[in-house]
Amino acid sequence: MTLRRLVPLILFGLALAACARSVPAPVDYRITAVIERALRDDATRRADLSQRQARRELGDGPIYTVRSGDTLGEIATRYGVQVSDIIRLNGLANPDRIFVGQPLMLPDAARVQTAFADPAKRPARSSVVVDETAIPKTPTDRPAAVTQTARASPPAPTPRARVLPRARASRGFDWPVRGQVLQTFGPQGNGRVNDGIDIAAAPGAPVRAAADGEVIYVGEEVKNLGNLLLIRHADGWITAYAHADAVAVRRGDQVRQGQQIAKVGRLNGASQVHFELRRGTEPVDPLTRLPQLTS
């Protein structure tokens, strides 16, 4: 074969080799979708706890079916109960709207009340109106949040719902582990973005909560992150801890700053912790909030 014929083959082979050496798809460490779902699930769980607490305090009373022209204020006055108690018992996410055909549980005290027989004696309507065009909620609908208000008369004990401990402002956030920062926050090249920092640490070393808070997620569904923990803190802050081993907490646990929540695991033979700090779902560079390490 002549050299002239070999040149195209050589060039073709070089092109194939270049393709083979192309940079692989970047690893995606972003966990925003998991955080969003964890926050929704946590809000639903907290609302359910609040609703169960209200039922323990107020009792399961009669079920009232909303009719055209009803208002929450009118229903509450008619049966001698508080609007806030109806909201709590039914976990109403938007108390400004009720629907024709919607069943509303009333406090147990309503059993001894009698509805107004004379429409002329009914109280003035409040600003809460019935949306007759909307589809009634199904039992599977869950509220996003519930406002808890103590009963006005007679006085009821203050609800002892689980209260999220507030992070101590004087201490702020602390390091989950002490070690060299292997990768910093932000773009890493080749299209890869690090939404946190990667910290080298000895395998099996304790991983500690960066601040007071509540565990809202423990799982390993995010590829390349191994065991992942999410902790919700005061003022909308969330911390994430990945590549964890021997997880010592579960969802719903209250933790204190410095408390051990797991141990350092391995990723591709290297022991490290991937740590993220979020304000809501927005990543924040942890190095701007963590204290400076001293040698």
PASEBA-1860 file (N, C-alpha, C; in nm, 3 decimals):
! residues 295
1> MTLRRLVP> 0.085/-0.119/0.000/0.000/0.000/0.000/0.089/0.124/0.000 ~ 0.060/0.218/-0.088/0.144/0.337/-0.101/0.118/0.432/0.013 ~ 0.216/0.522/0.035/0.204/0.620/0.142/0.083/0.711/0.121 ~ 0.054/0.742/-0.009/-0.060/0.829/-0.039/-0.190/0.768/0.009 ~ -0.200/0.634/-0.001/-0.323/0.569/0.046/-0.327/0.555/0.198 ~ -0.206/0.550/0.257/-0.202/0.532/0.402/-0.238/0.659/0.478 ~ -0.212/0.776/0.419/-0.234/0.901/0.491/-0.379/0.917/0.536 ~ -0.480/0.896/0.445/-0.619/0.910/0.493/-0.653/0.813/0.605
9> LILFGLAL> -0.599/0.692/0.596/-0.627/0.594/0.702/-0.566/0.638/0.835 ~ -0.445/0.693/0.826/-0.380/0.740/0.949/-0.459/0.854/1.011 ~ -0.503/0.949/0.927/-0.581/1.062/0.979/-0.712/1.016/1.041 ~ -0.777/0.917/0.977/-0.902/0.863/1.029/-0.879/0.797/1.165 ~ -0.768/0.725/1.176/-0.737/0.659/1.303/-0.709/0.760/1.413 ~ -0.640/0.869/1.378/-0.614/0.973/1.478/-0.743/1.038/1.525 ~ -0.839/1.058/1.432/-0.967/1.116/1.470/-1.042/1.026/1.566 ~ -1.041/0.894/1.539/-1.107/0.800/1.630/-1.042/0.802/1.768
17> AACARSVP> -0.909/0.810/1.769/-0.839/0.812/1.898/-0.873/0.938/1.977 ~ -0.887/1.051/1.907/-0.924/1.176/1.976/-1.061/1.165/2.038 ~ -1.154/1.102/1.965/-1.289/1.083/2.020/-1.286/0.994/2.143 ~ -1.202/0.891/2.137/-1.193/0.797/2.249/-1.138/0.865/2.373 ~ -1.051/0.968/2.351/-0.990/1.037/2.464/-1.071/1.159/2.509 ~ -1.191/1.179/2.454/-1.271/1.296/2.489/-1.310/1.291/2.636 ~ -1.332/1.409/2.694/-1.363/1.419/2.836/-1.499/1.356/2.864 ~ -1.508/1.267/2.963/-1.637/1.206/2.995/-1.734/1.309/3.051
25> APVDYRIT> -1.860/1.270/3.052/-1.963/1.361/3.104/-1.931/1.399/3.248 ~ -1.945/1.526/3.284/-1.912/1.569/3.420/-2.004/1.505/3.523 ~ -1.949/1.481/3.641/-2.028/1.427/3.752/-2.114/1.540/3.809 ~ -2.241/1.514/3.829/-2.333/1.616/3.879/-2.354/1.593/4.029 ~ -2.303/1.685/4.110/-2.318/1.674/4.254/-2.436/1.756/4.306 ~ -2.512/1.815/4.218/-2.619/1.902/4.263/-2.738/1.824/4.317 ~ -2.789/1.866/4.428/-2.893/1.791/4.500/-3.018/1.876/4.521 ~ -3.036/1.978/4.437/-3.149/2.071/4.457/-3.283/1.999/4.458
33> AVIERALR> -3.302/1.905/4.364/-3.431/1.835/4.356/-3.459/1.757/4.485 ~ -3.357/1.696/4.542/-3.374/1.621/4.667/-3.410/1.717/4.780 ~ -3.346/1.832/4.785/-3.375/1.930/4.890/-3.519/1.981/4.877 ~ -3.561/2.012/4.754/-3.698/2.061/4.734/-3.800/1.958/4.782 ~ -3.779/1.832/4.745/-3.874/1.728/4.787/-3.869/1.708/4.938 ~ -3.749/1.712/4.996/-3.737/1.694/5.140/-3.808/1.805/5.215 ~ -3.801/1.929/5.164/-3.870/2.040/5.228/-4.021/2.025/5.218 ~ -4.069/1.979/5.101/-4.214/1.956/5.087/-4.261/1.847/5.181
41> DDATRRAD> -4.187/1.738/5.186/-4.225/1.627/5.275/-4.221/1.671/5.421 ~ -4.121/1.752/5.455/-4.109/1.798/5.593/-4.225/1.890/5.630 ~ -4.265/1.978/5.537/-4.378/2.067/5.564/-4.506/1.987/5.583 ~ -4.526/1.885/5.500/-4.644/1.799/5.514/-4.643/1.726/5.647 ~ -4.527/1.673/5.684/-4.515/1.599/5.810/-4.543/1.689/5.929 ~ -4.490/1.810/5.927/-4.512/1.904/6.036/-4.658/1.946/6.044 ~ -4.721/1.964/5.927/-4.863/1.998/5.926/-4.947/1.884/5.983 ~ -4.911/1.760/5.948/-4.984/1.644/6.001/-4.970/1.636/6.153
49> LSQRQARR> -4.848/1.662/6.203/-4.827/1.661/6.348/-4.913/1.768/6.415 ~ -4.919/1.887/6.353/-5.000/1.995/6.408/-5.147/1.958/6.408 ~ -5.193/1.894/6.299/-5.333/1.857/6.290/-5.369/1.751/6.394 ~ -5.280/1.654/6.414/-5.306/1.551/6.516/-5.307/1.612/6.656 ~ -5.216/1.709/6.678/-5.213/1.777/6.807/-5.344/1.850/6.831 ~ -5.395/1.917/6.727/-5.522/1.990/6.741/-5.636/1.894/6.774 ~ -5.635/1.777/6.712/-5.744/1.681/6.738/-5.736/1.627/6.881 ~ -5.612/1.613/6.933/-5.600/1.569/7.072/-5.653/1.677/7.167
57> ELGDGPIY> -5.626/1.803/7.134/-5.669/1.912/7.221/-5.819/1.940/7.212 ~ -5.871/1.937/7.090/-6.008/1.985/7.067/-6.109/1.873/7.052 ~ -6.064/1.751/7.025/-6.156/1.640/7.006/-6.214/1.637/6.866 ~ -6.250/1.518/6.822/-6.313/1.502/6.690/-6.462/1.526/6.703 ~ -6.508/1.639/6.650/-6.648/1.672/6.659/-6.724/1.632/6.534 ~ -6.840/1.691/6.515/-6.921/1.657/6.397/-6.856/1.707/6.268 ~ -6.895/1.647/6.158/-6.849/1.687/6.026/-6.953/1.776/5.963 ~ -6.912/1.894/5.921/-7.002/1.987/5.854/-6.964/1.993/5.707
65> TVRSGDTL> -7.062/1.984/5.619/-7.038/1.994/5.475/-7.071/2.135/5.429 ~ -6.972/2.199/5.368/-6.987/2.338/5.326/-7.096/2.350/5.220 ~ -7.182/2.450/5.239/-7.290/2.478/5.145/-7.266/2.613/5.079 ~ -7.338/2.637/4.972/-7.325/2.763/4.900/-7.357/2.879/4.991 ~ -7.272/2.980/4.995/-7.293/3.097/5.077/-7.229/3.090/5.213 ~ -7.174/2.973/5.252/-7.111/2.961/5.383/-6.979/3.038/5.388 ~ -6.943/3.080/5.508/-6.810/3.135/5.536/-6.757/3.066/5.661 ~ -6.625/3.063/5.677/-6.568/3.002/5.797/-6.614/3.076/5.922
73> GEIATRYG> -6.619/3.210/5.914/-6.661/3.287/6.030/-6.803/3.255/6.071 ~ -6.892/3.241/5.972/-7.031/3.211/6.001/-7.046/3.071/6.060 ~ -6.976/2.975/6.002/-6.983/2.837/6.053/-6.935/2.833/6.197 ~ -6.822/2.900/6.224/-6.765/2.899/6.359/-6.862/2.962/6.460 ~ -6.922/3.076/6.425/-7.015/3.142/6.516/-7.142/3.060/6.535 ~ -7.189/2.998/6.427/-7.312/2.919/6.433/-7.298/2.804/6.532 ~ -7.178/2.744/6.537/-7.158/2.627/6.623/-7.079/2.659/6.749 ~ -7.053/2.786/6.773/-6.989/2.824/6.898/-6.846/2.780/6.911
81> VQVSDIIR> -6.770/2.783/6.802/-6.630/2.743/6.804/-6.545/2.855/6.744 ~ -6.414/2.835/6.747/-6.321/2.935/6.694/-6.283/2.901/6.549 ~ -6.272/3.006/6.465/-6.227/2.986/6.328/-6.089/2.920/6.326 ~ -6.000/2.966/6.416/-5.865/2.911/6.420/-5.865/2.762/6.449 ~ -5.963/2.716/6.531/-5.970/2.573/6.563/-6.016/2.492/6.441 ~ -6.108/2.546/6.363/-6.149/2.478/6.239/-6.031/2.467/6.144 ~ -5.954/2.573/6.133/-5.836/2.572/6.044/-5.738/2.465/6.089 ~ -5.710/2.459/6.218/-5.612/2.362/6.269/-5.662/2.218/6.253
89> LNGLANPD> -5.789/2.195/6.287/-5.842/2.058/6.281/-5.841/2.003/6.139 ~ -5.859/2.090/6.042/-5.870/2.045/5.903/-5.744/2.070/5.822 ~ -5.642/2.127/5.886/-5.516/2.151/5.816/-5.536/2.236/5.692 ~ -5.611/2.342/5.703/-5.642/2.425/5.587/-5.520/2.508/5.549 ~ -5.464/2.478/5.432/-5.346/2.550/5.387/-5.380/2.693/5.349 ~ -5.501/2.713/5.294/-5.544/2.847/5.255/-5.682/2.872/5.316 ~ -5.685/2.923/5.439/-5.814/2.942/5.506/-5.900/3.050/5.443 ~ -5.849/3.123/5.347/-5.929/3.226/5.281/-6.024/3.168/5.177
97> RIFVGQPL> -6.014/3.037/5.152/-6.103/2.977/5.052/-6.153/2.842/5.104 ~ -6.283/2.825/5.099/-6.344/2.694/5.124/-6.432/2.663/5.004 ~ -6.473/2.536/4.993/-6.537/2.489/4.870/-6.670/2.422/4.899 ~ -6.766/2.444/4.810/-6.896/2.379/4.822/-6.876/2.228/4.823 ~ -6.934/2.161/4.921/-6.920/2.017/4.934/-6.801/1.973/5.015 ~ -6.717/2.067/5.059/-6.598/2.033/5.138/-6.639/1.993/5.279 ~ -6.596/1.876/5.327/-6.627/1.837/5.465/-6.531/1.906/5.562 ~ -6.583/1.962/5.667/-6.502/2.028/5.769/-6.530/1.963/5.904
105> MLPDAARV> -6.425/1.915/5.968/-6.441/1.864/6.104/-6.448/1.981/6.200 ~ -6.545/1.977/6.291/-6.561/2.080/6.391/-6.510/2.029/6.526 ~ -6.470/2.118/6.616/-6.429/2.075/6.750/-6.542/2.002/6.820 ~ -6.507/1.921/6.916/-6.605/1.840/6.988/-6.708/1.929/7.059 ~ -6.668/2.052/7.094/-6.761/2.143/7.162/-6.881/2.176/7.077 ~ -6.869/2.159/6.944/-6.980/2.192/6.855/-7.096/2.095/6.869 ~ -7.075/1.981/6.933/-7.183/1.883/6.947/-7.298/1.938/7.031 ~ -7.268/2.029/7.123/-7.373/2.078/7.212/-7.431/2.211/7.163
113> QTAFADPA> -7.386/2.256/7.048/-7.437/2.381/6.993/-7.549/2.352/6.893 ~ -7.635/2.448/6.877/-7.746/2.436/6.784/-7.731/2.540/6.675 ~ -7.748/2.500/6.551/-7.735/2.593/6.439/-7.844/2.699/6.447 ~ -7.811/2.817/6.394/-7.911/2.923/6.391/-8.029/2.881/6.306 ~ -8.146/2.883/6.365/-8.266/2.845/6.289/-8.317/2.962/6.207 ~ -8.299/3.081/6.259/-8.349/3.201/6.193/-8.237/3.266/6.113 ~ -8.247/3.265/5.979/-8.140/3.325/5.900/-8.116/3.471/5.935 ~ -8.216/3.541/5.987/-8.198/3.682/6.021/-8.101/3.700/6.137
121> KRPARSSV> -8.086/3.595/6.218/-7.998/3.605/6.334/-7.855/3.562/6.302 ~ -7.833/3.524/6.176/-7.698/3.480/6.140/-7.604/3.599/6.142 ~ -7.479/3.579/6.181/-7.384/3.690/6.189/-7.345/3.740/6.050 ~ -7.290/3.862/6.049/-7.244/3.918/5.922/-7.136/3.830/5.862 ~ -7.133/3.827/5.730/-7.035/3.744/5.661/-6.896/3.802/5.675 ~ -6.798/3.714/5.684/-6.659/3.758/5.690/-6.604/3.766/5.548 ~ -6.474/3.797/5.539/-6.412/3.808/5.407/-6.381/3.673/5.347 ~ -6.398/3.565/5.425/-6.373/3.430/5.373/-6.495/3.385/5.294
129> VVDETAIP> -6.478/3.357/5.167/-6.591/3.324/5.082/-6.576/3.185/5.026 ~ -6.687/3.132/4.979/-6.688/3.000/4.919/-6.662/3.012/4.770 ~ -6.568/2.934/4.721/-6.540/2.929/4.577/-6.624/2.817/4.518 ~ -6.736/2.851/4.453/-6.829/2.750/4.403/-6.782/2.686/4.274 ~ -6.679/2.742/4.212/-6.630/2.685/4.085/-6.517/2.587/4.106 ~ -6.463/2.583/4.226/-6.347/2.496/4.250/-6.392/2.355/4.282 ~ -6.305/2.261/4.257/-6.332/2.121/4.288/-6.301/2.098/4.434 ~ -6.388/2.033/4.509/-6.359/2.009/4.651/-6.231/1.930/4.667
137> KTPTDRPA> -6.160/1.959/4.776/-6.037/1.885/4.804/-6.067/1.740/4.835 ~ -5.974/1.652/4.797/-5.986/1.511/4.829/-5.914/1.484/4.959 ~ -5.940/1.369/5.022/-5.872/1.339/5.148/-5.722/1.329/5.134 ~ -5.671/1.309/5.010/-5.527/1.294/4.993/-5.455/1.426/4.984 ~ -5.532/1.537/4.969/-5.466/1.667/4.963/-5.403/1.696/5.098 ~ -5.278/1.741/5.095/-5.207/1.773/5.218/-5.176/1.920/5.222 ~ -5.184/1.984/5.339/-5.154/2.126/5.349/-5.006/2.153/5.344 ~ -4.970/2.272/5.293/-4.829/2.310/5.292/-4.788/2.366/5.426
145> AVTQTARA> -4.882/2.427/5.498/-4.849/2.482/5.628/-4.977/2.503/5.706 ~ -4.967/2.504/5.837/-5.083/2.523/5.922/-5.051/2.630/6.024 ~ -5.141/2.729/6.039/-5.121/2.831/6.139/-5.181/2.783/6.270 ~ -5.102/2.784/6.377/-5.149/2.739/6.506/-5.181/2.861/6.592 ~ -5.307/2.868/6.642/-5.349/2.979/6.726/-5.425/2.923/6.845 ~ -5.395/2.971/6.963/-5.462/2.920/7.082/-5.608/2.962/7.081 ~ -5.693/2.880/7.144/-5.835/2.912/7.153/-5.853/3.035/7.241 ~ -5.953/3.118/7.205/-5.977/3.241/7.280/-6.062/3.213/7.404
153> SPPAPTPR> -6.168/3.130/7.390/-6.257/3.103/7.503/-6.324/2.967/7.483 ~ -6.314/2.876/7.579/-6.234/2.889/7.700/-6.085/2.872/7.669 ~ -5.994/2.918/7.759/-5.851/2.909/7.730/-5.809/2.763/7.718 ~ -5.722/2.736/7.622/-5.669/2.602/7.603/-5.520/2.606/7.630 ~ -5.463/2.493/7.673/-5.318/2.491/7.698/-5.241/2.521/7.571 ~ -5.127/2.585/7.588/-5.043/2.617/7.473/-4.998/2.489/7.405 ~ -5.013/2.476/7.272/-4.973/2.353/7.203/-4.825/2.326/7.223 ~ -4.794/2.203/7.255/-4.655/2.163/7.272/-4.605/2.094/7.146
161> ARVLPRAR> -4.617/2.164/7.036/-4.568/2.109/6.910/-4.416/2.113/6.909 ~ -4.358/2.029/6.825/-4.213/2.025/6.814/-4.164/2.156/6.755 ~ -4.077/2.224/6.827/-4.027/2.353/6.782/-3.884/2.336/6.736 ~ -3.854/2.387/6.617/-3.720/2.378/6.564/-3.627/2.466/6.644 ~ -3.520/2.411/6.701/-3.427/2.495/6.776/-3.355/2.590/6.683 ~ -3.340/2.711/6.726/-3.275/2.812/6.644/-3.123/2.802/6.660 ~ -3.055/2.814/6.547/-2.909/2.812/6.552/-2.860/2.930/6.635 ~ -2.760/2.907/6.718/-2.709/3.012/6.802/-2.626/3.108/6.718
169> ASRGFDWP> -2.674/3.232/6.712/-2.610/3.330/6.624/-2.465/3.355/6.662 ~ -2.433/3.343/6.792/-2.298/3.373/6.835/-2.198/3.271/6.781 ~ -2.244/3.151/6.750/-2.154/3.047/6.704/-2.163/3.026/6.554 ~ -2.279/3.055/6.495/-2.293/3.035/6.351/-2.275/2.889/6.313 ~ -2.217/2.867/6.195/-2.191/2.732/6.147/-2.049/2.691/6.180 ~ -2.031/2.561/6.204/-1.898/2.507/6.232/-1.866/2.398/6.131 ~ -1.740/2.362/6.123/-1.696/2.260/6.028/-1.753/2.124/6.066 ~ -1.803/2.047/5.967/-1.850/1.911/5.998/-1.735/1.817/6.029
177> VRGQVLQT> -1.620/1.840/5.966/-1.495/1.769/5.994/-1.382/1.870/5.975 ~ -1.268/1.842/6.035/-1.151/1.927/6.016/-1.056/1.857/5.920 ~ -1.020/1.926/5.813/-0.929/1.866/5.717/-0.903/1.960/5.600 ~ -0.821/1.914/5.509/-0.786/1.994/5.391/-0.904/1.999/5.295 ~ -0.928/2.119/5.240/-1.033/2.134/5.139/-0.977/2.087/5.005 ~ -1.033/1.977/4.955/-0.985/1.919/4.830/-1.041/1.993/4.710 ~ -1.166/2.030/4.716/-1.229/2.105/4.607/-1.313/2.216/4.667 ~ -1.302/2.334/4.608/-1.376/2.450/4.658/-1.509/2.463/4.588
185> FGPQGNGR> -1.584/2.563/4.627/-1.717/2.590/4.575/-1.710/2.652/4.435 ~ -1.803/2.614/4.348/-1.815/2.679/4.218/-1.770/2.594/4.102 ~ -1.752/2.654/3.984/-1.713/2.579/3.863/-1.579/2.510/3.882 ~ -1.572/2.385/3.832/-1.451/2.305/3.844/-1.386/2.278/3.708 ~ -1.443/2.330/3.601/-1.393/2.301/3.468/-1.467/2.183/3.407 ~ -1.457/2.170/3.275/-1.522/2.061/3.202/-1.673/2.057/3.228 ~ -1.732/2.171/3.260/-1.876/2.177/3.280/-1.923/2.134/3.416 ~ -1.833/2.100/3.506/-1.872/2.051/3.638/-1.882/2.167/3.736
193> VNDGIDIA> -1.982/2.165/3.819/-2.004/2.268/3.920/-2.012/2.200/4.056 ~ -1.938/2.251/4.151/-1.944/2.200/4.288/-2.029/2.295/4.370 ~ -2.142/2.247/4.421/-2.231/2.330/4.500/-2.190/2.336/4.647 ~ -2.077/2.275/4.679/-2.027/2.278/4.816/-1.876/2.271/4.817 ~ -1.822/2.208/4.919/-1.678/2.184/4.927/-1.654/2.039/4.962 ~ -1.540/1.987/4.922/-1.500/1.850/4.956/-1.385/1.858/5.054 ~ -1.402/1.791/5.169/-1.305/1.800/5.279/-1.243/1.664/5.303 ~ -1.110/1.658/5.301/-1.040/1.533/5.330/-1.045/1.506/5.480
201> AAPGAPVR> -1.064/1.380/5.515/-1.067/1.341/5.656/-1.035/1.193/5.667 ~ -0.992/1.152/5.783/-0.958/1.012/5.805/-1.083/0.926/5.799 ~ -1.075/0.808/5.738/-1.193/0.721/5.733/-1.242/0.686/5.873 ~ -1.373/0.696/5.892/-1.430/0.664/6.021/-1.431/0.779/6.120 ~ -1.373/0.894/6.081/-1.374/1.011/6.170/-1.518/1.061/6.185 ~ -1.551/1.119/6.300/-1.689/1.165/6.319/-1.724/1.283/6.230 ~ -1.846/1.279/6.174/-1.904/1.391/6.101/-2.004/1.457/6.195 ~ -1.990/1.587/6.215/-2.071/1.656/6.317/-2.164/1.759/6.253
209> AAADGEVI> -2.279/1.782/6.318/-2.375/1.881/6.268/-2.312/2.019/6.274 ~ -2.326/2.095/6.167/-2.265/2.228/6.160/-2.338/2.330/6.246 ~ -2.463/2.302/6.281/-2.542/2.392/6.365/-2.662/2.316/6.418 ~ -2.733/2.375/6.515/-2.856/2.314/6.564/-2.956/2.301/6.449 ~ -3.036/2.196/6.452/-3.136/2.183/6.347/-3.212/2.052/6.356 ~ -3.283/2.021/6.249/-3.365/1.900/6.240/-3.330/1.825/6.112 ~ -3.308/1.696/6.125/-3.276/1.612/6.010/-3.403/1.597/5.925 ~ -3.394/1.633/5.796/-3.511/1.623/5.709/-3.492/1.520/5.599
217> YVGEEVKN> -3.371/1.463/5.587/-3.350/1.361/5.483/-3.228/1.278/5.518 ~ -3.242/1.147/5.499/-3.130/1.053/5.504/-3.152/0.953/5.392 ~ -3.059/0.942/5.300/-3.076/0.849/5.188/-2.954/0.848/5.100 ~ -2.960/0.765/4.997/-2.846/0.752/4.905/-2.893/0.744/4.761 ~ -2.995/0.824/4.727/-3.049/0.818/4.592/-2.972/0.904/4.492 ~ -2.887/0.995/4.540/-2.812/1.081/4.449/-2.683/1.012/4.410 ~ -2.667/0.987/4.281/-2.551/0.916/4.230/-2.423/0.988/4.269 ~ -2.322/0.911/4.306/-2.188/0.959/4.340/-2.179/1.032/4.474
225> LGNLLLIR> -2.289/1.038/4.549/-2.283/1.105/4.679/-2.289/1.008/4.796 ~ -2.318/0.881/4.770/-2.328/0.786/4.880/-2.439/0.826/4.975 ~ -2.417/0.799/5.104/-2.515/0.840/5.204/-2.518/0.992/5.215 ~ -2.638/1.049/5.205/-2.658/1.194/5.209/-2.750/1.228/5.325 ~ -2.712/1.330/5.403/-2.795/1.380/5.511/-2.825/1.527/5.486 ~ -2.949/1.568/5.514/-2.989/1.708/5.506/-3.041/1.751/5.643 ~ -2.993/1.866/5.691/-3.038/1.921/5.818/-3.093/2.061/5.794 ~ -3.215/2.085/5.842/-3.277/2.217/5.830/-3.248/2.297/5.955
233> HADGWITA> -3.204/2.423/5.937/-3.167/2.509/6.048/-3.260/2.631/6.052 ~ -3.235/2.718/6.147/-3.314/2.840/6.159/-3.291/2.931/6.039 ~ -3.390/3.017/6.014/-3.380/3.121/5.912/-3.362/3.067/5.770 ~ -3.414/2.947/5.744/-3.413/2.894/5.608/-3.284/2.830/5.564 ~ -3.189/2.808/5.654/-3.061/2.746/5.616/-3.072/2.594/5.616 ~ -2.999/2.532/5.524/-2.992/2.386/5.515/-2.846/2.347/5.495 ~ -2.802/2.243/5.564/-2.669/2.187/5.541/-2.682/2.045/5.487 ~ -2.590/2.008/5.400/-2.589/1.875/5.339/-2.454/1.809/5.365
241> YAHADAVA> -2.456/1.678/5.394/-2.336/1.602/5.426/-2.341/1.474/5.342 ~ -2.242/1.455/5.255/-2.242/1.338/5.166/-2.116/1.256/5.186 ~ -2.118/1.134/5.129/-2.012/1.035/5.145/-2.003/0.992/5.292 ~ -2.118/0.989/5.359/-2.120/0.955/5.501/-2.128/0.803/5.518 ~ -2.080/0.759/5.631/-2.085/0.618/5.667/-2.137/0.608/5.810 ~ -2.194/0.493/5.845/-2.244/0.470/5.981/-2.330/0.587/6.028 ~ -2.436/0.616/5.954/-2.525/0.728/5.987/-2.589/0.703/6.124 ~ -2.583/0.805/6.211/-2.630/0.789/6.349/-2.762/0.860/6.376
249> VRRGDQVR> -2.824/0.920/6.275/-2.950/0.992/6.295/-3.049/0.948/6.189 ~ -3.173/0.987/6.207/-3.276/0.959/6.109/-3.366/1.080/6.093 ~ -3.449/1.077/5.993/-3.535/1.192/5.965/-3.623/1.224/6.085 ~ -3.632/1.353/6.115/-3.713/1.398/6.228/-3.634/1.420/6.354 ~ -3.509/1.371/6.360/-3.427/1.389/6.480/-3.384/1.535/6.495 ~ -3.388/1.584/6.617/-3.333/1.715/6.649/-3.185/1.696/6.686 ~ -3.097/1.778/6.630/-2.955/1.765/6.657/-2.900/1.899/6.705 ~ -2.791/1.891/6.778/-2.724/2.010/6.828/-2.592/2.030/6.755
257> QGQQIAKV> -2.548/2.153/6.752/-2.421/2.182/6.687/-2.309/2.101/6.752 ~ -2.229/2.034/6.666/-2.120/1.953/6.716/-2.157/1.808/6.745 ~ -2.286/1.776/6.739/-2.329/1.638/6.764/-2.287/1.548/6.648 ~ -2.238/1.428/6.678/-2.199/1.336/6.572/-2.324/1.282/6.502 ~ -2.323/1.292/6.369/-2.438/1.245/6.291/-2.402/1.129/6.200 ~ -2.272/1.107/6.178/-2.227/0.998/6.092/-2.075/0.986/6.107 ~ -2.017/0.899/6.023/-1.872/0.887/6.015/-1.828/0.912/5.871 ~ -1.702/0.948/5.855/-1.648/0.976/5.722/-1.641/0.846/5.642
265> GRLNGASQ> -1.693/0.851/5.519/-1.688/0.736/5.430/-1.584/0.755/5.321 ~ -1.591/0.670/5.220/-1.494/0.675/5.110/-1.565/0.697/4.978 ~ -1.494/0.762/4.886/-1.540/0.778/4.748/-1.422/0.749/4.656 ~ -1.437/0.644/4.575/-1.330/0.604/4.483/-1.197/0.587/4.555 ~ -1.202/0.527/4.674/-1.081/0.499/4.749/-1.032/0.612/4.836 ~ -1.091/0.733/4.824/-1.048/0.847/4.905/-1.153/0.876/5.011 ~ -1.109/0.901/5.133/-1.203/0.933/5.241/-1.220/1.085/5.247 ~ -1.345/1.129/5.241/-1.375/1.272/5.238/-1.521/1.294/5.273
273> VHFELRRG> -1.555/1.421/5.296/-1.693/1.461/5.320/-1.727/1.571/5.219 ~ -1.837/1.553/5.149/-1.890/1.659/5.063/-1.990/1.737/5.146 ~ -1.965/1.868/5.163/-2.046/1.952/5.252/-2.103/2.069/5.173 ~ -2.234/2.090/5.187/-2.300/2.202/5.122/-2.377/2.285/5.223 ~ -2.385/2.415/5.193/-2.463/2.509/5.273/-2.561/2.577/5.179 ~ -2.689/2.572/5.213/-2.793/2.628/5.127/-2.878/2.727/5.206 ~ -2.920/2.833/5.136/-3.022/2.923/5.190/-3.148/2.891/5.112 ~ -3.236/2.812/5.171/-3.345/2.751/5.093/-3.282/2.645/5.005
281> TEPVDPLT> -3.298/2.660/4.874/-3.234/2.567/4.781/-3.114/2.630/4.711 ~ -3.084/2.755/4.742/-2.975/2.826/4.674/-2.841/2.794/4.740 ~ -2.744/2.740/4.662/-2.613/2.708/4.721/-2.538/2.834/4.763 ~ -2.472/2.825/4.878/-2.388/2.932/4.931/-2.250/2.873/4.958 ~ -2.146/2.946/4.925/-2.010/2.899/4.949/-1.989/2.879/5.099 ~ -1.968/2.755/5.144/-1.952/2.732/5.288/-1.834/2.809/5.349 ~ -1.730/2.834/5.269/-1.612/2.901/5.323/-1.642/3.045/5.364 ~ -1.753/3.101/5.315/-1.790/3.237/5.357/-1.863/3.238/5.490
289> RLPQLTS> -1.900/3.121/5.541/-1.977/3.112/5.665/-1.906/3.033/5.774 ~ -1.808/2.953/5.737/-1.737/2.871/5.834/-1.622/2.950/5.895 ~ -1.589/2.922/6.023/-1.476/2.992/6.084/-1.345/2.951/6.019 ~ -1.250/3.040/6.021/-1.120/3.011/5.961/-1.046/2.910/6.047 ~ -0.992/2.808/5.981/-0.920/2.704/6.052/-0.781/2.754/6.090 ~ -0.740/2.720/6.209/-0.605/2.756/6.256/-0.520/2.631/6.264 ~ -0.396/2.644/6.234/-0.305/2.528/6.236/-0.268/2.490/6.378
END
